[in-house]
Amino acid sequence: MKKRYVVAAFDTDRGAIVAIEDLKHQEFTTDEISVISKNQRDTQHIMEE
C-alpha cells in the first residue's frame, strides 16, 4: 500500500481534534495519525480526545 501524508496547522486544539475525528471517519487508524505540538501537554490532550 502506498503511504499518504497530510500536513495541517491549527490555531486551536479543537480544530485539530475535529480534523482527527474526520480522518478516523475516513478509516485512518490512530497508528496512521501523528500530532506534533510545541508543548507535549497539548499533544497529550489532543490524543486523549
Secondary structure, DSSP 8 states (H G I E B T S, - for coil): ----------SSHHHHHHHHHHHHHTT--GGG-----SSHHHHHHHHH-
